[in-house]
Structures are given as structure tokens and as C-alpha cells.
Amino acid sequence: MKDYVSFYKTPRGFHKRSPGSTTGWAVSAGLSLLNTKLLAYAGEIETPVLLVHGEKAHSCYFSETALELLKAGVAPDNKRLLLVPDAVHCDLYDGGGKDAIPFDAIAAFFRESM
């Protein structure tokens, strides 16, 4: 939670209409996602996929799981996970003041894969 507070509750990421910045978020707003099978068809994706995640993000397991499912399907060789060292989730929104976004690595993936 401290990572989200340091982003959404400060000038760095605050916006009056953002669910993360205000208390106006409805508790039921995310309920529709509970029944969504987000990775059900991951193995059917043939196009290149680059997952970019902060190494220290609490949700890093999600990209690792997604990569396993992507690689278990068709065209497994064009699926990659780019872990950004020492970055948490919010650092990848805007660099977090420490230039965390790996633009060179992302551009290289696009050059190689597209």
C-alpha cells in the first residue's frame, strides 16, 4: 500500500477523478473483474508479447504466471518478461523519479519482434 500512497496521494499521481487518489471509489466497481478469466486464452496468442514488470512489485507473480501460460501455447519463443530491477508497480507509471522505465529494452523488443 505504501507504494500506491506515495503515487496516488501525492502530486506525483493525484487526480480528483482517479479511484486511487480519492475516496470516491465504489466498493463494487471492481466486482465485474472477479468473474473475468483474464488468462483463459493466453496460450492462443501468436503475436509477440512483452510483459514489463517491476522486480519488487507485489503483483509480479501475475506476469510470471501469464508468461507461463503464454509460453505453453502457440509461438512460445516470442513471449518475454522484462523485470525492471528494484522497481515497484508505480515506478513504471512515470519512472518514479529514478528513470525506471527501460525504454531501450522495450524499443529493442519491438525492433526484433515486429
Protein Blocks (a to p, Z undefined) as FASTA:
>chain_A
ZZmmmmmmpmklgcfklmklmmkbcfklmmmmmmpcfklmmmmpmbdcdddddfklcklm
mmmmmmmmmmmmghkllgccdddehiafklmmnononopacfklmmmmmmmmZZ
